[in-house]
């Protein structure tokens, strides 16, 4: 599991006490497979993408909606839609 001290400095405010959030973050950072996120709004999908993009290189972000791709792209994370 990920610890707060493992996070980039700009994300040291993130609380990692939510087991499912922490497990998902751990799978993306330490796993070696593609990940598909699907959950209701406000669950932290974009936050996980932002943290991982700050911690790893060669991250590819694909979205089914242009809204998400635009939001992430405006924050410096290249994201594209997939159809």
Buried (B, 14 or more C-beta within 10 A) or exposed (E): EBEEEBBEEEBEEBEBEEEEBBEBBBBBBEEEEEEEEEEEEEBBBBEBBBBBBBBEEEBEBEBEEEEBBEBBBEEEBEBEEEE
